[in-house]
Amino acid sequence: MKIIYTFSIAVLIFIISGCQTIENKSEETIKKENEKLSKFLQQPESELKTVMGEPDKVERNDNGSKFFIYIKKKYTITCERKFEIDRNKMVVGFTSKGCF
């Protein structure tokens, strides 16, 4: 009985440490992605297009802002980067989903 208890504790510790490793790696990846994309903030739309190319989609909202959407696939996972462009053609925000 003591062997089963010890084995169960060892497996539990292994699972918890594995989950923490995955969480740490994903947080690091998200941090790098945000650092990369934040360099475009307060830059002109033309700079974004120079580096990222033409967007896959362009959406507009009622406030006069545009959203440039860049979509890529990697390992069957869709990466979507969305940049908000204000009326002055400056990048004022971004979101990123599924990018690593």
C-alpha positions in Angstrom: 0.0 0.0 0.0 2.9 2.4 0.8 4.4 1.7 -2.7 1.1 2.7 -4.4 0.9 5.9 -2.3 4.5 6.8 -3.1 4.0 6.1 -6.8 0.8 8.2 -6.8 2.6 11.1 -5.2 5.5 10.9 -7.7 3.1 10.8 -10.7 1.2 13.8 -9.3 4.4 15.8 -8.8 5.4 14.9 -12.4 2.1 16.1 -13.8 2.1 19.4 -11.9 5.7 20.2 -12.9 4.9 19.4 -16.5 1.9 21.7 -16.5 4.0 24.5 -15.0 6.7 24.1 -17.7 4.0 24.4 -20.4 2.5 27.4 -18.7 6.0 29.1 -18.4 6.7 28.5 -22.1 3.4 29.8 -23.3 3.7 32.9 -21.1 7.2 33.5 -22.6 5.9 33.1 -26.1 3.0 35.5 -25.4 5.5 38.0 -24.0 7.7 37.9 -27.0 4.7 38.2 -29.4 3.5 41.3 -27.5 7.0 42.9 -27.5 7.2 42.3 -31.3 3.8 43.8 -32.0 4.0 46.7 -29.6 6.8 48.1 -31.7 4.1 49.1 -34.2 2.1 51.2 -31.7 2.1 54.9 -32.6 3.7 54.1 -36.0 2.1 55.0 -39.3 0.0 52.5 -41.2 2.7 52.4 -44.0 5.3 51.1 -41.6 3.0 48.2 -40.6 2.4 47.4 -44.2 6.2 47.6 -45.0 7.0 45.0 -42.3 3.9 42.8 -42.3 2.8 43.2 -45.9 -0.7 43.8 -47.1 -3.4 42.6 -44.6 -5.5 39.6 -45.4 -8.6 41.5 -44.3 -9.5 45.1 -43.6 -12.5 45.9 -41.4 -13.9 49.3 -40.4 -16.0 50.4 -37.4 -18.4 53.3 -36.9 -15.7 55.5 -35.3 -13.7 55.7 -38.5 -11.0 53.2 -37.4 -9.7 50.5 -39.6 -8.6 47.0 -38.5 -5.8 45.3 -40.5 -6.1 41.5 -40.0 -3.2 39.2 -40.8 -3.9 35.5 -40.8 -1.3 32.7 -40.9 -1.6 28.9 -40.3 1.1 26.9 -38.5 0.7 23.3 -37.6 -3.1 23.6 -38.4 -3.4 26.4 -35.8 -4.6 29.7 -37.1 -2.7 32.8 -36.0 -4.6 36.0 -36.2 -3.0 39.4 -35.6 -5.4 42.4 -35.7 -4.1 46.0 -35.7 -6.3 49.0 -35.1 -5.6 52.0 -37.3 -7.1 55.4 -36.3 -8.3 58.2 -38.6 -4.8 59.7 -38.7 -3.5 56.4 -40.1 -1.6 55.5 -37.0 -1.5 52.1 -35.3 -3.2 52.5 -31.9 -3.8 48.9 -30.8 -3.4 45.2 -31.5 -4.6 41.8 -30.6 -3.0 38.4 -31.2 -4.7 35.0 -31.1 -3.1 31.6 -31.6 0.3 32.9 -32.5 3.5 31.2 -31.3 
